[in-house]
Amino acid sequence: MLARILASLAVRPLTLAVLALTTVTAAAQTRNPPPASDRKPDFQGIWISKSATPLERPKALEGRPLLTDAEVAELKARADRIFKGDAKSDFPGGDSVFLSALGNLEEYKNPNATGGVEEMVERVFENRTSLIVDPADGKIPPMTPEGQRRQAAAAAARVRFDPAGPEDVTNDRRCLTFGTPRLGGNFGAGPYSYYQIVQTQSYLVLAMEFIHEARIIPLDGRPHLPQHIRQWSGDSRGRWEGNVLVVDTTNFSPKSTFTGSADNMHMVERFTRVDADTIDYELTLDDRTTWTKAWTALIHLTRSDAKTYEVACHEGNYYSMQGTLAGARAAEKATDDAAKKQQK
C-alpha cells in the first residue's frame, strides 16, 4: 500500500507523502445497502480500474475492435516478461503496459520515471482494443480549431520552465485537482485510480484517493447550479434509470482542462452494477467547441479489499512551488547576468 502512494512520484513532480491511514468510519466502509424496497443497486466500497486497454485504439489495430483469446494471452505473456519478476522496466503509466506488449519491447523506459515495476498493480488484459466504444473506430473525434488551441496551450503550460507565478503552473502540479473525469493517462487506471463510493438514498460520493478529491452528487432531483457558478469538477446531479445510476455534469470551470475541453464540457456517466465485484462505468463527453461530436468510453471498475490512504498533496503544493518559482527566477538572473557581460 505504501508503494502505491510513493509511486505517485513517478508520474508528476509533486511533493507527496503518506501521513496516515485515513480514518474511515465503519458506516462508510461497511454501510448496509439501501433497503430492498428501494430496489437500487449498492455501489458502496473501494473500486479500482485495472484495465490495460488503451483509451484509443492503436494504429496497428485499426479496424479491429476485439482481439482473439489467443492474442490476449500473448499480450499478457509479453507484459509479464516486460514488467514482472526481475524486469528492469520503468513504471508504466497510462497506456504504456498495453503498448509495450503490443510492440513486444525488451523493456520499457521513460526518462521522466522515478520508479520501477515494483510500483505497479496488476493490469488486466481483455479482448477490447480501446476503452472508447463510440465512435466505432475507437478514436477521440477530431478536434475543432478552438479545441486544438486550448490543448496546445495546456501542453505548453505543462512543460513551461519559467513560470512568472503559481498561476502559470498546471492544476495537478499545484495540487488543486487531477481533473474530471479520470480517464486515460496515469490517473485513468492502475495505482492512481482507487475510488471509494459512499451511498445514501439522497447522495452518492465519489472519493478519489489521489489528491483526495470528492465529488458529492445529489440524487434528489434538484436542478443544476446557475450557469455563472463554475467548479473544478463541474456540478453533478444523479438520477436513476431503472438499476442504472446516471450522473449529469455541467458547469465546469474555464480553468479546468480535459484534453482541450473546459467550461463547455457536458459529461454523462452511467454506473451499472454488473456483479458483486464489477461496475461498468460508461461516460459520454460532449463539447462541440472542442470535438466535432460526442464520444463514449467504457471502463470496468473492480472491487478491491484495499483501503484508501491520505495523499498529502495539499492545495498550493508549497515546496514544489517554492522550488519551481525559485528555479525560474534563478534562470532569469543567469540570463540577465550573461546579457550584462556581453554588453561590457
C-alpha positions as a Markdown table, in Angstrom:
| # | Residue | x | y | z |
|---|---|---|---|---|
| 1 | Met | 0.0 | 0.0 | 0.0 |
| 2 | Leu | 2.8 | 2.4 | 0.8 |
| 3 | Ala | 4.3 | 1.6 | -2.6 |
| 4 | Arg | 1.0 | 2.7 | -4.2 |
| 5 | Ile | 1.3 | 6.1 | -2.6 |
| 6 | Leu | 5.0 | 6.6 | -3.2 |
| 7 | Ala | 4.6 | 5.6 | -6.9 |
| 8 | Ser | 3.0 | 9.0 | -7.5 |
| 9 | Leu | 6.5 | 10.4 | -7.6 |
| 10 | Ala | 7.0 | 8.6 | -10.9 |
| 11 | Val | 4.1 | 10.4 | -12.5 |
| 12 | Arg | 4.2 | 14.0 | -11.5 |
| 13 | Pro | 6.8 | 16.2 | -9.8 |
| 14 | Leu | 4.6 | 16.6 | -6.8 |
| 15 | Thr | 5.5 | 16.7 | -3.2 |
| 16 | Leu | 3.5 | 13.7 | -1.8 |
| 17 | Ala | 3.8 | 11.9 | 1.5 |
| 18 | Val | 1.9 | 9.3 | 3.3 |
| 19 | Leu | 0.9 | 10.8 | 6.6 |
| 20 | Ala | -1.6 | 8.4 | 8.0 |
| 21 | Leu | -4.2 | 5.9 | 7.2 |
| 22 | Thr | -7.4 | 7.9 | 6.6 |
| 23 | Thr | -9.8 | 7.2 | 9.4 |
| 24 | Val | -13.0 | 5.9 | 7.8 |
| 25 | Thr | -16.0 | 5.1 | 9.9 |
| 26 | Ala | -17.4 | 1.7 | 10.0 |
| 27 | Ala | -20.5 | 3.1 | 8.5 |
| 28 | Ala | -18.6 | 4.3 | 5.4 |
| 29 | Gln | -16.7 | 1.1 | 5.0 |
| 30 | Thr | -19.4 | -1.4 | 5.7 |
| 31 | Arg | -22.7 | 0.5 | 5.5 |
| 32 | Asn | -25.7 | -1.6 | 4.9 |
| 33 | Pro | -27.1 | -1.4 | 1.4 |
| 34 | Pro | -30.3 | 0.6 | 0.9 |
| 35 | Pro | -33.5 | -1.1 | 1.9 |
| 36 | Ala | -34.7 | -3.7 | -0.5 |
| 37 | Ser | -37.8 | -1.6 | -1.1 |
| 38 | Asp | -35.7 | 1.0 | -2.8 |
| 39 | Arg | -34.7 | -1.6 | -5.4 |
| 40 | Lys | -31.5 | 0.3 | -6.2 |
| 41 | Pro | -28.0 | -1.3 | -6.6 |
| 42 | Asp | -25.5 | -0.7 | -3.8 |
| 43 | Phe | -22.3 | 0.8 | -5.3 |
| 44 | Gln | -20.5 | 1.3 | -1.9 |
| 45 | Gly | -17.0 | 0.1 | -1.4 |
| 46 | Ile | -13.4 | 0.6 | -2.8 |
| 47 | Trp | -13.1 | 0.3 | -6.5 |
| 48 | Ile | -10.2 | 0.4 | -9.0 |
| 49 | Ser | -9.7 | 0.4 | -12.7 |
| 50 | Lys | -7.1 | -2.2 | -13.6 |
| 51 | Ser | -7.6 | -2.4 | -17.3 |
| 52 | Ala | -4.6 | -2.4 | -19.6 |
| 53 | Thr | -6.8 | -1.5 | -22.5 |
| 54 | Pro | -5.7 | 1.8 | -24.1 |
| 55 | Leu | -8.1 | 4.8 | -24.3 |
| 56 | Glu | -7.8 | 4.9 | -28.1 |
| 57 | Arg | -7.3 | 2.1 | -30.5 |
| 58 | Pro | -3.7 | 1.9 | -31.6 |
| 59 | Lys | -3.0 | 2.4 | -35.3 |
| 60 | Ala | -1.6 | -1.2 | -35.5 |
| 61 | Leu | -5.1 | -2.5 | -34.6 |
| 62 | Glu | -7.2 | -0.2 | -36.8 |
| 63 | Gly | -10.5 | -1.9 | -37.8 |
| 64 | Arg | -10.2 | -4.5 | -35.0 |
| 65 | Pro | -12.4 | -3.7 | -32.0 |
| 66 | Leu | -11.7 | -7.1 | -30.5 |
| 67 | Leu | -8.7 | -9.4 | -30.1 |
| 68 | Thr | -8.9 | -13.1 | -30.1 |
| 69 | Asp | -8.4 | -15.0 | -26.9 |
| 70 | Ala | -5.0 | -16.3 | -28.2 |
| 71 | Glu | -3.9 | -12.7 | -28.9 |
| 72 | Val | -4.9 | -11.6 | -25.4 |
| 73 | Ala | -2.9 | -14.4 | -23.9 |
| 74 | Glu | 0.1 | -13.5 | -26.0 |
| 75 | Leu | 0.0 | -9.8 | -24.9 |
| 76 | Lys | -0.3 | -10.8 | -21.3 |
| 77 | Ala | 2.7 | -13.1 | -21.6 |
| 78 | Arg | 4.7 | -10.3 | -23.2 |
| 79 | Ala | 3.6 | -7.9 | -20.4 |
| 80 | Asp | 4.7 | -10.4 | -17.8 |
| 81 | Arg | 8.1 | -10.6 | -19.4 |
| 82 | Ile | 8.5 | -6.8 | -19.6 |
| 83 | Phe | 7.1 | -5.9 | -16.2 |
| 84 | Lys | 7.3 | -8.8 | -13.8 |
| 85 | Gly | 10.0 | -10.8 | -12.0 |
| 86 | Asp | 13.4 | -9.2 | -12.2 |
| 87 | Ala | 12.4 | -6.9 | -15.1 |
| 88 | Lys | 14.3 | -3.6 | -15.2 |
| 89 | Ser | 11.5 | -1.6 | -16.9 |
| 90 | Asp | 10.4 | 1.8 | -15.6 |
| 91 | Phe | 6.9 | 2.4 | -14.1 |
| 92 | Pro | 4.4 | 2.3 | -16.9 |
| 93 | Gly | 1.6 | 4.8 | -16.6 |
| 94 | Gly | -1.5 | 5.1 | -18.8 |
| 95 | Asp | -1.5 | 3.0 | -21.9 |
| 96 | Ser | 2.2 | 2.1 | -21.6 |
| 97 | Val | 1.6 | -1.5 | -20.4 |
| 98 | Phe | -0.6 | -2.4 | -23.5 |
| 99 | Leu | 1.6 | -0.5 | -26.0 |
| 100 | Ser | 4.8 | -2.1 | -24.6 |
| 101 | Ala | 3.2 | -5.6 | -25.0 |
| 102 | Leu | 1.8 | -4.8 | -28.4 |
| 103 | Gly | 5.3 | -3.6 | -29.6 |
| 104 | Asn | 6.9 | -6.6 | -27.9 |
| 105 | Leu | 9.6 | -4.4 | -26.3 |
| 106 | Glu | 12.5 | -5.8 | -24.5 |
| 107 | Glu | 11.9 | -3.4 | -21.6 |
| 108 | Tyr | 10.0 | -0.2 | -21.1 |
| 109 | Lys | 11.9 | 3.0 | -20.3 |
| 110 | Asn | 10.6 | 6.5 | -19.6 |
| 111 | Pro | 13.1 | 9.3 | -19.0 |
| 112 | Asn | 10.6 | 11.0 | -16.6 |
| 113 | Ala | 10.0 | 8.0 | -14.4 |
| 114 | Thr | 11.4 | 7.9 | -10.8 |
| 115 | Gly | 10.1 | 4.4 | -10.0 |
| 116 | Gly | 10.1 | 0.9 | -11.4 |
| 117 | Val | 7.9 | -2.1 | -11.8 |
| 118 | Glu | 7.7 | -2.6 | -8.1 |
| 119 | Glu | 5.2 | 0.3 | -8.0 |
| 120 | Met | 2.7 | -1.4 | -10.4 |
| 121 | Val | -0.6 | -3.1 | -9.7 |
| 122 | Glu | -1.8 | -6.0 | -11.8 |
| 123 | Arg | -3.2 | -4.8 | -15.1 |
| 124 | Val | -5.9 | -6.8 | -16.7 |
| 125 | Phe | -5.9 | -7.6 | -20.5 |
| 126 | Glu | -9.2 | -8.1 | -22.2 |
| 127 | Asn | -10.4 | -8.5 | -25.8 |
| 128 | Arg | -11.2 | -4.9 | -26.4 |
| 129 | Thr | -8.6 | -2.8 | -28.2 |
| 130 | Ser | -9.9 | 0.6 | -26.9 |
| 131 | Leu | -11.8 | 2.0 | -24.0 |
| 132 | Ile | -13.7 | 4.2 | -26.4 |
| 133 | Val | -16.8 | 2.4 | -27.7 |
| 134 | Asp | -18.2 | 5.3 | -29.7 |
| 135 | Pro | -17.2 | 6.3 | -32.3 |
| 136 | Ala | -16.7 | 2.8 | -33.7 |
| 137 | Asp | -13.1 | 3.4 | -34.7 |
| 138 | Gly | -12.1 | 3.7 | -31.1 |
| 139 | Lys | -10.7 | 7.2 | -31.5 |
| 140 | Ile | -11.5 | 10.5 | -29.9 |
| 141 | Pro | -13.3 | 12.6 | -32.6 |
| 142 | Pro | -11.3 | 15.3 | -34.5 |
| 143 | Met | -10.8 | 18.5 | -32.5 |
| 144 | Thr | -12.1 | 21.9 | -33.6 |
| 145 | Pro | -9.5 | 24.6 | -34.2 |
| 146 | Glu | -10.5 | 26.2 | -30.9 |
| 147 | Gly | -10.0 | 22.8 | -29.1 |
| 148 | Gln | -6.6 | 22.4 | -30.7 |
| 149 | Arg | -5.6 | 25.9 | -29.5 |
| 150 | Arg | -6.7 | 25.1 | -25.9 |
| 151 | Gln | -4.9 | 21.7 | -25.9 |
| 152 | Ala | -1.7 | 23.2 | -27.3 |
| 153 | Ala | -1.8 | 25.9 | -24.6 |
| 154 | Ala | -2.3 | 23.3 | -21.9 |
| 155 | Ala | 0.6 | 21.2 | -23.2 |
| 156 | Ala | 2.8 | 24.3 | -23.3 |
| 157 | Ala | 1.9 | 25.1 | -19.7 |
| 158 | Arg | 2.9 | 21.6 | -18.6 |
| 159 | Val | 6.5 | 21.9 | -19.9 |
| 160 | Arg | 6.9 | 25.6 | -19.1 |
| 161 | Phe | 10.2 | 26.1 | -17.1 |
| 162 | Asp | 9.9 | 29.8 | -16.4 |
| 163 | Pro | 6.5 | 30.4 | -14.7 |
| 164 | Ala | 6.0 | 34.0 | -13.5 |
| 165 | Gly | 3.8 | 32.8 | -10.7 |
| 166 | Pro | 1.8 | 29.8 | -9.4 |
| 167 | Glu | -1.0 | 30.5 | -11.9 |
| 168 | Asp | 1.3 | 29.6 | -14.7 |
| 169 | Val | 1.8 | 26.0 | -13.3 |
| 170 | Thr | -0.7 | 23.3 | -14.1 |
| 171 | Asn | -3.6 | 22.4 | -11.8 |
| 172 | Asp | -2.2 | 19.0 | -10.9 |
| 173 | Arg | 1.3 | 20.2 | -10.0 |
| 174 | Arg | -0.4 | 22.8 | -7.8 |
| 175 | Cys | -2.4 | 20.0 | -6.1 |
| 176 | Leu | -5.6 | 21.8 | -7.0 |
| 177 | Thr | -7.2 | 19.0 | -8.9 |
| 178 | Phe | -6.2 | 16.0 | -11.0 |
| 179 | Gly | -9.2 | 16.7 | -13.2 |
| 180 | Thr | -12.6 | 15.2 | -14.0 |
| 181 | Pro | -13.1 | 12.7 | -15.5 |
| 182 | Arg | -10.3 | 10.3 | -14.5 |
| 183 | Leu | -10.0 | 8.8 | -18.0 |
| 184 | Gly | -6.8 | 7.9 | -19.8 |
| 185 | Gly | -3.3 | 8.8 | -18.8 |
| 186 | Asn | -1.7 | 8.0 | -15.5 |
| 187 | Phe | -4.8 | 8.6 | -13.4 |
| 188 | Gly | -7.2 | 6.6 | -15.6 |
| 189 | Ala | -6.1 | 3.1 | -14.5 |
| 190 | Gly | -3.6 | 1.5 | -12.2 |
| 191 | Pro | -2.4 | 2.6 | -8.7 |
| 192 | Tyr | -3.8 | 6.1 | -9.1 |
| 193 | Ser | -7.3 | 5.1 | -9.8 |
| 194 | Tyr | -8.7 | 3.9 | -6.5 |
| 195 | Tyr | -12.2 | 5.2 | -5.7 |
| 196 | Gln | -14.3 | 4.9 | -2.6 |
| 197 | Ile | -18.0 | 5.2 | -3.2 |
| 198 | Val | -20.3 | 6.1 | -0.3 |
| 199 | Gln | -24.0 | 6.0 | -1.0 |
| 200 | Thr | -27.2 | 7.1 | 0.7 |
| 201 | Gln | -30.8 | 7.5 | -0.6 |
| 202 | Ser | -30.1 | 11.2 | -1.2 |
| 203 | Tyr | -26.4 | 11.3 | -2.2 |
| 204 | Leu | -23.6 | 9.4 | -3.8 |
| 205 | Val | -20.0 | 10.4 | -3.1 |
| 206 | Leu | -17.1 | 9.5 | -5.3 |
| 207 | Ala | -13.9 | 10.0 | -3.3 |
| 208 | Met | -10.7 | 9.6 | -5.3 |
| 209 | Glu | -7.7 | 8.5 | -3.3 |
| 210 | Phe | -5.1 | 10.6 | -5.2 |
| 211 | Ile | -5.3 | 14.3 | -4.4 |
| 212 | His | -8.2 | 13.3 | -2.0 |
| 213 | Glu | -10.9 | 14.8 | -4.2 |
| 214 | Ala | -14.6 | 14.0 | -3.5 |
| 215 | Arg | -17.5 | 14.6 | -5.9 |
| 216 | Ile | -20.7 | 14.9 | -3.8 |
| 217 | Ile | -23.6 | 14.0 | -6.1 |
| 218 | Pro | -27.2 | 14.8 | -5.1 |
| 219 | Leu | -29.8 | 12.2 | -6.1 |
| 220 | Asp | -32.9 | 14.2 | -5.0 |
| 221 | Gly | -33.8 | 15.7 | -8.4 |
| 222 | Arg | -32.6 | 19.2 | -7.6 |
| 223 | Pro | -31.6 | 21.4 | -10.7 |
| 224 | His | -28.1 | 22.3 | -11.7 |
| 225 | Leu | -26.4 | 25.3 | -10.2 |
| 226 | Pro | -26.8 | 28.6 | -12.1 |
| 227 | Gln | -24.5 | 28.8 | -15.2 |
| 228 | His | -22.4 | 31.6 | -13.6 |
| 229 | Ile | -21.3 | 29.2 | -10.8 |
| 230 | Arg | -18.4 | 27.1 | -12.0 |
| 231 | Gln | -16.4 | 24.4 | -10.3 |
| 232 | Trp | -13.2 | 22.4 | -10.9 |
| 233 | Ser | -15.1 | 19.1 | -11.3 |
| 234 | Gly | -18.3 | 20.6 | -12.5 |
| 235 | Asp | -21.8 | 20.4 | -11.0 |
| 236 | Ser | -23.2 | 16.8 | -10.8 |
| 237 | Arg | -26.7 | 15.6 | -10.5 |
| 238 | Gly | -27.7 | 11.9 | -10.3 |
| 239 | Arg | -30.9 | 10.1 | -11.2 |
| 240 | Trp | -31.9 | 6.5 | -11.6 |
| 241 | Glu | -32.9 | 4.9 | -14.8 |
| 242 | Gly | -34.0 | 1.5 | -13.6 |
| 243 | Asn | -31.0 | 0.0 | -12.0 |
| 244 | Val | -28.5 | 2.3 | -13.7 |
| 245 | Leu | -27.3 | 5.4 | -11.9 |
| 246 | Val | -27.0 | 8.3 | -14.4 |
| 247 | Val | -24.9 | 11.3 | -13.4 |
| 248 | Asp | -25.2 | 14.5 | -15.5 |
| 249 | Thr | -22.4 | 17.1 | -15.0 |
| 250 | Thr | -22.1 | 20.6 | -16.3 |
| 251 | Asn | -20.7 | 24.0 | -15.1 |
| 252 | Phe | -17.0 | 23.1 | -15.4 |
| 253 | Ser | -14.6 | 25.9 | -14.6 |
| 254 | Pro | -12.9 | 27.6 | -17.5 |
| 255 | Lys | -9.7 | 26.8 | -15.7 |
| 256 | Ser | -10.4 | 23.1 | -15.8 |
| 257 | Thr | -8.9 | 21.1 | -18.7 |
| 258 | Phe | -9.5 | 17.7 | -20.2 |
| 259 | Thr | -7.7 | 17.2 | -23.5 |
| 260 | Gly | -8.6 | 20.7 | -24.5 |
| 261 | Ser | -12.1 | 20.8 | -23.1 |
| 262 | Ala | -13.1 | 23.1 | -20.2 |
| 263 | Asp | -16.2 | 25.1 | -19.3 |
| 264 | Asn | -18.3 | 23.9 | -22.3 |
| 265 | Met | -17.9 | 20.2 | -21.5 |
| 266 | His | -21.1 | 18.2 | -20.7 |
| 267 | Met | -20.4 | 14.8 | -19.2 |
| 268 | Val | -22.9 | 12.0 | -18.7 |
| 269 | Glu | -21.8 | 9.0 | -16.6 |
| 270 | Arg | -23.7 | 5.7 | -16.3 |
| 271 | Phe | -22.9 | 3.3 | -13.4 |
| 272 | Thr | -24.2 | -0.3 | -13.8 |
| 273 | Arg | -23.6 | -2.9 | -11.1 |
| 274 | Val | -22.7 | -6.0 | -13.3 |
| 275 | Asp | -22.0 | -8.4 | -10.4 |
| 276 | Ala | -20.7 | -8.4 | -6.9 |
| 277 | Asp | -17.2 | -7.3 | -8.0 |
| 278 | Thr | -17.7 | -5.2 | -11.1 |
| 279 | Ile | -19.2 | -1.9 | -12.0 |
| 280 | Asp | -19.5 | -0.9 | -15.7 |
| 281 | Tyr | -18.6 | 2.8 | -15.7 |
| 282 | Glu | -19.6 | 4.4 | -19.0 |
| 283 | Leu | -19.1 | 8.1 | -19.7 |
| 284 | Thr | -20.1 | 10.3 | -22.6 |
| 285 | Leu | -18.3 | 13.6 | -23.2 |
| 286 | Asp | -19.7 | 16.4 | -25.4 |
| 287 | Asp | -18.2 | 19.8 | -26.2 |
| 288 | Arg | -18.8 | 21.0 | -29.7 |
| 289 | Thr | -16.2 | 23.8 | -29.1 |
| 290 | Thr | -13.6 | 21.1 | -28.6 |
| 291 | Trp | -14.6 | 17.9 | -30.5 |
| 292 | Thr | -16.7 | 17.6 | -33.7 |
| 293 | Lys | -19.1 | 15.2 | -32.0 |
| 294 | Ala | -19.7 | 13.4 | -28.6 |
| 295 | Trp | -17.8 | 10.3 | -27.7 |
| 296 | Thr | -18.2 | 7.5 | -25.2 |
| 297 | Ala | -15.8 | 5.3 | -23.2 |
| 298 | Leu | -16.5 | 2.2 | -21.0 |
| 299 | Ile | -14.4 | 1.3 | -18.0 |
| 300 | His | -14.7 | -1.8 | -15.8 |
| 301 | Leu | -14.3 | -1.0 | -12.2 |
| 302 | Thr | -13.2 | -3.9 | -9.9 |
| 303 | Arg | -14.0 | -4.2 | -6.2 |
| 304 | Ser | -10.9 | -4.0 | -4.1 |
| 305 | Asp | -10.2 | -5.1 | -0.5 |
| 306 | Ala | -7.6 | -2.4 | -0.1 |
| 307 | Lys | -8.2 | 0.7 | 1.9 |
| 308 | Thr | -7.6 | 4.2 | 0.7 |
| 309 | Tyr | -4.9 | 6.4 | 2.2 |
| 310 | Glu | -4.3 | 10.1 | 2.6 |
| 311 | Val | -2.2 | 11.5 | -0.2 |
| 312 | Ala | -0.7 | 14.6 | 1.2 |
| 313 | Cys | -0.7 | 16.8 | -1.9 |
| 314 | His | -2.0 | 19.9 | -0.3 |
| 315 | Glu | -3.5 | 22.8 | -2.2 |
| 316 | Gly | -0.7 | 25.1 | -3.3 |
| 317 | Asn | 1.9 | 22.3 | -3.1 |
| 318 | Tyr | 4.2 | 24.7 | -1.3 |
| 319 | Tyr | 7.6 | 23.0 | -1.6 |
| 320 | Ser | 7.2 | 22.2 | -5.2 |
| 321 | Met | 6.0 | 25.7 | -6.0 |
| 322 | Gln | 8.9 | 27.2 | -4.0 |
| 323 | Gly | 11.4 | 25.1 | -5.9 |
| 324 | Thr | 9.8 | 25.7 | -9.3 |
| 325 | Leu | 9.5 | 29.5 | -8.9 |
| 326 | Ala | 12.9 | 29.9 | -7.3 |
| 327 | Gly | 14.4 | 27.9 | -10.3 |
| 328 | Ala | 12.6 | 30.2 | -12.7 |
| 329 | Arg | 13.9 | 33.3 | -11.0 |
| 330 | Ala | 17.5 | 31.8 | -10.9 |
| 331 | Ala | 17.3 | 31.1 | -14.7 |
| 332 | Glu | 16.1 | 34.7 | -15.3 |
| 333 | Lys | 19.0 | 36.1 | -13.3 |
| 334 | Ala | 21.5 | 33.9 | -15.1 |
| 335 | Thr | 20.2 | 35.2 | -18.4 |
| 336 | Asp | 20.4 | 38.8 | -17.2 |
| 337 | Asp | 23.9 | 38.3 | -15.9 |
| 338 | Ala | 25.0 | 36.8 | -19.2 |
| 339 | Ala | 23.5 | 39.7 | -21.1 |
| 340 | Lys | 25.3 | 42.3 | -18.9 |
| 341 | Lys | 28.6 | 40.5 | -19.5 |
| 342 | Gln | 28.1 | 40.8 | -23.3 |
| 343 | Gln | 27.4 | 44.5 | -23.0 |
| 344 | Lys | 30.7 | 45.1 | -21.3 |
